[in-house]
Amino acid sequence: MNRENAAVSKLAVKVFENNQLAYDWLSRPNDALGGQAPIKACKTETGKRQVSRLLHAMEWGGVV
C-alpha cells in the first residue's frame, strides 16, 4: 500500500472509528464512485480525491 492509500485508509478508520467497518466500506462497491469500491478508485489521483471527499463529507455529516 502506498502512502496516499495509507492516508485514505487512516481517514476511513477515523471516520468509522473501527478498523473492520473502515475495511468493509473501502472494499464494497459505492454508488457515489460509479459502483467502484473505494480502494479500487484509489488507483488514480482523481479517485483518491473522490474517496477523500466522500470520507470528509461523512465525517462532517454531509450528504454523499
Biopython code that builds the backbone (N, CA, C, O; Angstrom):
import numpy as np
from Bio.PDB.StructureBuilder import StructureBuilder

atoms = [
    (1, "MET", "N", (0.855, -1.175, 0.000)),
    (1, "MET", "CA", (0.000, 0.000, 0.000)),
    (1, "MET", "C", (0.896, 1.232, 0.000)),
    (1, "MET", "O", (1.824, 1.336, 0.802)),
    (2, "ASN", "N", (0.609, 2.169, -0.912)),
    (2, "ASN", "CA", (1.428, 3.372, -0.943)),
    (2, "ASN", "C", (0.959, 4.380, 0.099)),
    (2, "ASN", "O", (-0.065, 4.191, 0.756)),
    (3, "ARG", "N", (1.715, 5.434, 0.232)),
    (3, "ARG", "CA", (1.441, 6.414, 1.281)),
    (3, "ARG", "C", (0.072, 7.069, 1.119)),
    (3, "ARG", "O", (-0.625, 7.300, 2.107)),
    (4, "GLU", "N", (-0.321, 7.372, -0.132)),
    (4, "GLU", "CA", (-1.614, 8.008, -0.363)),
    (4, "GLU", "C", (-2.765, 7.089, 0.034)),
    (4, "GLU", "O", (-3.729, 7.531, 0.659)),
    (5, "ASN", "N", (-2.665, 5.813, -0.330)),
    (5, "ASN", "CA", (-3.706, 4.869, 0.063)),
    (5, "ASN", "C", (-3.715, 4.665, 1.572)),
    (5, "ASN", "O", (-4.776, 4.483, 2.168)),
    (6, "ALA", "N", (-2.562, 4.693, 2.181)),
    (6, "ALA", "CA", (-2.494, 4.577, 3.641)),
    (6, "ALA", "C", (-3.208, 5.753, 4.287)),
    (6, "ALA", "O", (-3.882, 5.585, 5.303)),
    (7, "ALA", "N", (-3.069, 6.944, 3.710)),
    (7, "ALA", "CA", (-3.736, 8.128, 4.249)),
    (7, "ALA", "C", (-5.253, 7.981, 4.131)),
    (7, "ALA", "O", (-5.983, 8.348, 5.052)),
    (8, "VAL", "N", (-5.731, 7.451, 3.009)),
    (8, "VAL", "CA", (-7.168, 7.234, 2.827)),
    (8, "VAL", "C", (-7.659, 6.187, 3.823)),
    (8, "VAL", "O", (-8.719, 6.359, 4.425)),
    (9, "SER", "N", (-6.915, 5.120, 4.002)),
    (9, "SER", "CA", (-7.294, 4.081, 4.964)),
    (9, "SER", "C", (-7.342, 4.637, 6.382)),
    (9, "SER", "O", (-8.256, 4.331, 7.147)),
    (10, "LYS", "N", (-6.363, 5.445, 6.722)),
    (10, "LYS", "CA", (-6.325, 6.060, 8.056)),
    (10, "LYS", "C", (-7.536, 6.969, 8.255)),
    (10, "LYS", "O", (-8.144, 6.970, 9.325)),
    (11, "LEU", "N", (-7.883, 7.742, 7.228)),
    (11, "LEU", "CA", (-9.052, 8.612, 7.312)),
    (11, "LEU", "C", (-10.324, 7.785, 7.477)),
    (11, "LEU", "O", (-11.206, 8.159, 8.251)),
    (12, "ALA", "N", (-10.429, 6.671, 6.761)),
    (12, "ALA", "CA", (-11.606, 5.802, 6.885)),
    (12, "ALA", "C", (-11.743, 5.266, 8.309)),
    (12, "ALA", "O", (-12.845, 5.227, 8.856)),
    (13, "VAL", "N", (-10.640, 4.857, 8.903)),
    (13, "VAL", "CA", (-10.677, 4.362, 10.289)),
    (13, "VAL", "C", (-11.112, 5.486, 11.226)),
    (13, "VAL", "O", (-11.873, 5.253, 12.165)),
    (14, "LYS", "N", (-10.640, 6.684, 10.978)),
    (14, "LYS", "CA", (-11.035, 7.835, 11.806)),
    (14, "LYS", "C", (-12.535, 8.087, 11.689)),
    (14, "LYS", "O", (-13.212, 8.317, 12.691)),
    (15, "VAL", "N", (-13.049, 8.043, 10.465)),
    (15, "VAL", "CA", (-14.468, 8.313, 10.230)),
    (15, "VAL", "C", (-15.345, 7.224, 10.845)),
    (15, "VAL", "O", (-16.337, 7.527, 11.508)),
    (16, "PHE", "N", (-14.984, 5.964, 10.628)),
    (16, "PHE", "CA", (-15.808, 4.851, 11.101)),
    (16, "PHE", "C", (-15.501, 4.440, 12.534)),
    (16, "PHE", "O", (-16.278, 3.716, 13.157)),
    (17, "GLU", "N", (-14.370, 4.900, 13.055)),
    (17, "GLU", "CA", (-13.955, 4.594, 14.430)),
    (17, "GLU", "C", (-13.850, 3.088, 14.677)),
    (17, "GLU", "O", (-14.036, 2.612, 15.797)),
    (18, "ASN", "N", (-13.548, 2.347, 13.602)),
    (18, "ASN", "CA", (-13.464, 0.895, 13.716)),
    (18, "ASN", "C", (-12.734, 0.372, 12.485)),
    (18, "ASN", "O", (-13.123, 0.677, 11.358)),
    (19, "ASN", "N", (-11.689, -0.407, 12.687)),
    (19, "ASN", "CA", (-10.901, -0.924, 11.566)),
    (19, "ASN", "C", (-11.722, -1.784, 10.615)),
    (19, "ASN", "O", (-11.617, -1.634, 9.398)),
    (20, "GLN", "N", (-12.533, -2.678, 11.154)),
    (20, "GLN", "CA", (-13.307, -3.584, 10.302)),
    (20, "GLN", "C", (-14.347, -2.829, 9.491)),
    (20, "GLN", "O", (-14.517, -3.103, 8.303)),
    (21, "LEU", "N", (-15.049, -1.877, 10.114)),
    (21, "LEU", "CA", (-16.039, -1.096, 9.372)),
    (21, "LEU", "C", (-15.379, -0.285, 8.268)),
    (21, "LEU", "O", (-15.925, -0.164, 7.171)),
    (22, "ALA", "N", (-14.211, 0.270, 8.554)),
    (22, "ALA", "CA", (-13.471, 1.031, 7.541)),
    (22, "ALA", "C", (-13.078, 0.120, 6.386)),
    (22, "ALA", "O", (-13.258, 0.482, 5.223)),
    (23, "TYR", "N", (-12.550, -1.044, 6.693)),
    (23, "TYR", "CA", (-12.157, -2.002, 5.654)),
    (23, "TYR", "C", (-13.360, -2.403, 4.805)),
    (23, "TYR", "O", (-13.278, -2.458, 3.578)),
    (24, "ASP", "N", (-14.466, -2.681, 5.471)),
    (24, "ASP", "CA", (-15.676, -3.075, 4.741)),
    (24, "ASP", "C", (-16.118, -1.971, 3.791)),
    (24, "ASP", "O", (-16.445, -2.247, 2.637)),
    (25, "TRP", "N", (-16.131, -0.732, 4.256)),
    (25, "TRP", "CA", (-16.545, 0.391, 3.411)),
    (25, "TRP", "C", (-15.596, 0.559, 2.230)),
    (25, "TRP", "O", (-16.037, 0.771, 1.100)),
    (26, "LEU", "N", (-14.311, 0.466, 2.486)),
    (26, "LEU", "CA", (-13.319, 0.624, 1.419)),
    (26, "LEU", "C", (-13.413, -0.490, 0.381)),
    (26, "LEU", "O", (-13.042, -0.289, -0.776)),
    (27, "SER", "N", (-13.898, -1.649, 0.776)),
    (27, "SER", "CA", (-13.909, -2.829, -0.094)),
    (27, "SER", "C", (-15.194, -3.019, -0.890)),
    (27, "SER", "O", (-15.217, -3.777, -1.860)),
    (28, "ARG", "N", (-16.252, -2.344, -0.491)),
    (28, "ARG", "CA", (-17.547, -2.570, -1.139)),
    (28, "ARG", "C", (-17.822, -1.543, -2.232)),
    (28, "ARG", "O", (-17.399, -0.392, -2.132)),
    (29, "PRO", "N", (-18.540, -1.969, -3.286)),
    (29, "PRO", "CA", (-18.919, -1.022, -4.336)),
    (29, "PRO", "C", (-19.687, 0.162, -3.746)),
    (29, "PRO", "O", (-20.480, 0.007, -2.818)),
    (30, "ASN", "N", (-19.435, 1.333, -4.299)),
    (30, "ASN", "CA", (-20.030, 2.558, -3.785)),
    (30, "ASN", "C", (-20.695, 3.307, -4.938)),
    (30, "ASN", "O", (-20.047, 3.616, -5.938)),
    (31, "ASP", "N", (-21.981, 3.596, -4.799)),
    (31, "ASP", "CA", (-22.719, 4.296, -5.853)),
    (31, "ASP", "C", (-22.115, 5.655, -6.173)),
    (31, "ASP", "O", (-22.120, 6.076, -7.330)),
    (32, "ALA", "N", (-21.598, 6.343, -5.171)),
    (32, "ALA", "CA", (-21.010, 7.670, -5.382)),
    (32, "ALA", "C", (-19.734, 7.602, -6.217)),
    (32, "ALA", "O", (-19.258, 8.622, -6.716)),
    (33, "LEU", "N", (-19.187, 6.406, -6.365)),
    (33, "LEU", "CA", (-17.973, 6.206, -7.164)),
    (33, "LEU", "C", (-18.286, 5.407, -8.431)),
    (33, "LEU", "O", (-17.413, 4.738, -8.985)),
    (34, "GLY", "N", (-19.524, 5.483, -8.876)),
    (34, "GLY", "CA", (-19.924, 4.767, -10.081)),
    (34, "GLY", "C", (-19.944, 3.263, -9.908)),
    (34, "GLY", "O", (-19.753, 2.521, -10.871)),
    (35, "GLY", "N", (-20.175, 2.808, -8.687)),
    (35, "GLY", "CA", (-20.225, 1.378, -8.411)),
    (35, "GLY", "C", (-18.875, 0.747, -8.123)),
    (35, "GLY", "O", (-18.776, -0.465, -7.929)),
    (36, "GLN", "N", (-17.853, 1.559, -8.096)),
    (36, "GLN", "CA", (-16.496, 1.055, -7.847)),
    (36, "GLN", "C", (-16.208, 1.063, -6.343)),
    (36, "GLN", "O", (-16.658, 1.956, -5.625)),
    (37, "ALA", "N", (-15.467, 0.080, -5.878)),
    (37, "ALA", "CA", (-15.047, 0.055, -4.478)),
    (37, "ALA", "C", (-14.041, 1.183, -4.252)),
    (37, "ALA", "O", (-13.183, 1.419, -5.103)),
    (38, "PRO", "N", (-14.132, 1.882, -3.121)),
    (38, "PRO", "CA", (-13.207, 2.983, -2.850)),
    (38, "PRO", "C", (-11.736, 2.596, -2.980)),
    (38, "PRO", "O", (-10.942, 3.379, -3.503)),
    (39, "ILE", "N", (-11.361, 1.419, -2.522)),
    (39, "ILE", "CA", (-9.950, 1.031, -2.586)),
    (39, "ILE", "C", (-9.489, 0.899, -4.033)),
    (39, "ILE", "O", (-8.328, 1.171, -4.340)),
    (40, "LYS", "N", (-10.381, 0.488, -4.919)),
    (40, "LYS", "CA", (-10.031, 0.415, -6.343)),
    (40, "LYS", "C", (-9.998, 1.800, -6.964)),
    (40, "LYS", "O", (-9.173, 2.073, -7.837)),
    (41, "ALA", "N", (-10.888, 2.673, -6.522)),
    (41, "ALA", "CA", (-10.899, 4.045, -7.033)),
    (41, "ALA", "C", (-9.593, 4.754, -6.691)),
    (41, "ALA", "O", (-9.162, 5.652, -7.413)),
    (42, "CYS", "N", (-8.972, 4.351, -5.600)),
    (42, "CYS", "CA", (-7.732, 4.991, -5.149)),
    (42, "CYS", "C", (-6.534, 4.679, -6.045)),
    (42, "CYS", "O", (-5.426, 5.137, -5.768)),
    (43, "LYS", "N", (-6.736, 3.918, -7.094)),
    (43, "LYS", "CA", (-5.636, 3.626, -8.016)),
    (43, "LYS", "C", (-5.276, 4.839, -8.866)),
    (43, "LYS", "O", (-4.213, 4.875, -9.486)),
    (44, "THR", "N", (-6.174, 5.843, -8.893)),
    (44, "THR", "CA", (-5.888, 7.072, -9.632)),
    (44, "THR", "C", (-5.927, 8.259, -8.679)),
    (44, "THR", "O", (-6.546, 8.195, -7.617)),
    (45, "GLU", "N", (-5.267, 9.333, -9.062)),
    (45, "GLU", "CA", (-5.277, 10.543, -8.231)),
    (45, "GLU", "C", (-6.694, 11.090, -8.093)),
    (45, "GLU", "O", (-7.109, 11.499, -7.009)),
    (46, "THR", "N", (-7.430, 11.091, -9.201)),
    (46, "THR", "CA", (-8.812, 11.578, -9.164)),
    (46, "THR", "C", (-9.643, 10.724, -8.222)),
    (46, "THR", "O", (-10.433, 11.249, -7.437)),
    (47, "GLY", "N", (-9.472, 9.425, -8.295)),
    (47, "GLY", "CA", (-10.198, 8.519, -7.415)),
    (47, "GLY", "C", (-9.862, 8.745, -5.951)),
    (47, "GLY", "O", (-10.750, 8.727, -5.098)),
    (48, "LYS", "N", (-8.591, 8.957, -5.657)),
    (48, "LYS", "CA", (-8.179, 9.229, -4.270)),
    (48, "LYS", "C", (-8.856, 10.483, -3.745)),
    (48, "LYS", "O", (-9.313, 10.524, -2.603)),
    (49, "ARG", "N", (-8.917, 11.507, -4.592)),
    (49, "ARG", "CA", (-9.572, 12.755, -4.175)),
    (49, "ARG", "C", (-11.062, 12.528, -3.937)),
    (49, "ARG", "O", (-11.623, 13.042, -2.970)),
    (50, "GLN", "N", (-11.701, 11.761, -4.815)),
    (50, "GLN", "CA", (-13.126, 11.481, -4.654)),
    (50, "GLN", "C", (-13.397, 10.712, -3.363)),
    (50, "GLN", "O", (-14.332, 11.032, -2.631)),
    (51, "VAL", "N", (-12.590, 9.716, -3.092)),
    (51, "VAL", "CA", (-12.766, 8.915, -1.873)),
    (51, "VAL", "C", (-12.532, 9.788, -0.641)),
    (51, "VAL", "O", (-13.290, 9.706, 0.325)),
    (52, "SER", "N", (-11.513, 10.605, -0.666)),
    (52, "SER", "CA", (-11.241, 11.504, 0.462)),
    (52, "SER", "C", (-12.399, 12.467, 0.679)),
    (52, "SER", "O", (-12.794, 12.719, 1.817)),
    (53, "ARG", "N", (-12.946, 13.007, -0.411)),
    (53, "ARG", "CA", (-14.098, 13.919, -0.287)),
    (53, "ARG", "C", (-15.295, 13.209, 0.331)),
    (53, "ARG", "O", (-15.977, 13.767, 1.190)),
    (54, "LEU", "N", (-15.548, 11.982, -0.106)),
    (54, "LEU", "CA", (-16.650, 11.212, 0.470)),
    (54, "LEU", "C", (-16.458, 11.008, 1.968)),
    (54, "LEU", "O", (-17.380, 11.207, 2.758)),
    (55, "LEU", "N", (-15.264, 10.613, 2.340)),
    (55, "LEU", "CA", (-14.986, 10.371, 3.762)),
    (55, "LEU", "C", (-15.111, 11.652, 4.577)),
    (55, "LEU", "O", (-15.669, 11.634, 5.675)),
    (56, "HIS", "N", (-14.602, 12.757, 4.056)),
    (56, "HIS", "CA", (-14.722, 14.031, 4.778)),
    (56, "HIS", "C", (-16.184, 14.451, 4.891)),
    (56, "HIS", "O", (-16.600, 14.958, 5.932)),
    (57, "ALA", "N", (-16.964, 14.249, 3.839)),
    (57, "ALA", "CA", (-18.387, 14.576, 3.896)),
    (57, "ALA", "C", (-19.088, 13.733, 4.956)),
    (57, "ALA", "O", (-19.925, 14.236, 5.706)),
    (58, "MET", "N", (-18.742, 12.449, 5.015)),
    (58, "MET", "CA", (-19.333, 11.573, 6.025)),
    (58, "MET", "C", (-18.915, 12.012, 7.426)),
    (58, "MET", "O", (-19.718, 12.001, 8.359)),
    (59, "GLU", "N", (-17.658, 12.396, 7.555)),
    (59, "GLU", "CA", (-17.132, 12.818, 8.852)),
    (59, "GLU", "C", (-17.880, 14.037, 9.378)),
    (59, "GLU", "O", (-18.131, 14.154, 10.578)),
    (60, "TRP", "N", (-18.231, 14.940, 8.470)),
    (60, "TRP", "CA", (-18.878, 16.192, 8.862)),
    (60, "TRP", "C", (-20.387, 16.152, 8.682)),
    (60, "TRP", "O", (-21.051, 17.184, 8.781)),
    (61, "GLY", "N", (-20.932, 14.972, 8.418)),
    (61, "GLY", "CA", (-22.382, 14.823, 8.337)),
    (61, "GLY", "C", (-22.983, 15.305, 7.033)),
    (61, "GLY", "O", (-24.186, 15.556, 6.959)),
    (62, "GLY", "N", (-22.162, 15.438, 6.008)),
    (62, "GLY", "CA", (-22.655, 15.899, 4.714)),
    (62, "GLY", "C", (-23.319, 14.784, 3.931)),
    (62, "GLY", "O", (-23.178, 13.602, 4.243)),
    (63, "VAL", "N", (-24.035, 15.190, 2.923)),
    (63, "VAL", "CA", (-24.697, 14.241, 2.035)),
    (63, "VAL", "C", (-23.677, 13.731, 1.031)),
    (63, "VAL", "O", (-22.908, 14.508, 0.465)),
    (64, "VAL", "N", (-23.675, 12.421, 0.813)),
    (64, "VAL", "CA", (-22.759, 11.834, -0.175)),
    (64, "VAL", "C", (-23.527, 11.153, -1.278)),
    (64, "VAL", "O", (-22.926, 10.602, -2.200)),
]
sb = StructureBuilder()
sb.init_structure("model")
sb.init_model(0)
sb.init_chain("A")
sb.init_seg("    ")
for serial, (resi, resn, name, xyz) in enumerate(atoms, 1):
    if name == "N":
        sb.init_residue(resn, " ", resi, " ")
    sb.init_atom(name, np.array(xyz, "f"), 0.0, 1.0, " ", f" {name:<3s}", serial, name[0])
structure = sb.get_structure()
